[in-house]
Amino acid sequence: NWSLTTGSDWLLVALYVAIFGGIASVLNFPLSYYSGFILPHRFDQSNQTLKDWIIDQLKGLAIGAPLGLILLELFYLALRATGDLWWLWVAGGMLVFSVLMSNLAPILIMPLFNKYVPLGDEHKELADRLMKLAERANTKVNGVFKFDMSKRTKSANAALTGIGNTRRIILGDTLINEFSTDEIETVLAHELGHQVHRDIPLFITFGTLSTTIGFYLASLGMSWAVNYFGFSSVSDPAAFPALGLILGIYGLLTSPLDNAISRWRENMADDYALQSTGKNEAFASAFTRLANQNLGEIDPEKWVVFMFYSHPPLGERIEKAKRFIPSS
């Protein structure tokens, strides 16, 4: 009995994570280094030194490892304590975790990687315009912030992060320095379109439903795996690879549906940006600039879009803007 050998089920899970998680991290490191450091430098997209890249990896590990361990310990607690209904309890726990992270990440985690400062007097016109845009969208935001995106990359981006009292507009300094005010306004109007269409609660609801179905199917698969492979129970940590395989297959099969729903809502957000600003030329030029600056693929193969794209292709979005006729 492994739990008697280690002293507790909690320690057994921690040892399992430490051993196999450590092995997985070591095996994955060369690929992470190549994709996260070598390739961005090869295409002149990265401003990071190797030292800074390694520091980012260590920060991610320092945050992700304890958080992942806590989640896995709670997961196995549910497996041990809730019987055949573990899948329902775990899905509920994932919902709570998602909402908490959406609310806390902008103020607790994101500042560990970037410095966020309110837009100063130098960009007062831009900040005022974006705040008015948020007001027209009936979205309360806790200010407009700039972050030092250029310390890592030449890419540009903007976002609306957080929920409730942590919701804020964030703009990469690369976006502020290289895009016009009209272009930035159309990019942000797209993000506000998600708020207007209530996409965040929609995605949370859909994600919770999909997760619940996935865990239910996993519970059926695990019942078979326990009998076939001779695991002591579903809560046996040795059965974790079987659970990971089942959930991985489920995620692969459902990802085209997830991406299709995301592209649908992204299209709606584009429509809102065009209609609310009336600046179709600025929208087209902004996304053309983003395609060039972020090395985005303009016209990918349809099957690639179907399988992997959560956003419509950039070429499609740019053409939509060019065809748009602003109302007088």
Secondary structure, 3 states (H helix, E strand, C coil): CHHHHHCCHHHHHHHHHHHHHHHHHHHHHHHHHHHHHHHHHHCCCECCCHHHHHHHHHHHHHHHHHHHHHHHHHHHHHHHHCHHHHHHHHHHHHHHHHHHHHHHHHHHCHHHCCCEEECCHHHHHHHHHHHHHHHHCCCCCCCEEEECHHHCECCCCEEEECCHHHCEEEEEHHHHHHCCHHHHHHHHHHHHHHHHCCHHHHHHHHHHHHHHHHHHHHHHHHHHHHHHHCCCCCCCHHHHHHHHHHHHHHHHHHHHHHHHHHHHHHHHHHHHHHHHHCCHHHHHHHHHHHHHHCCCCCCCCHHHHHHHCCCCCHHHHHHHHHHCCCCC
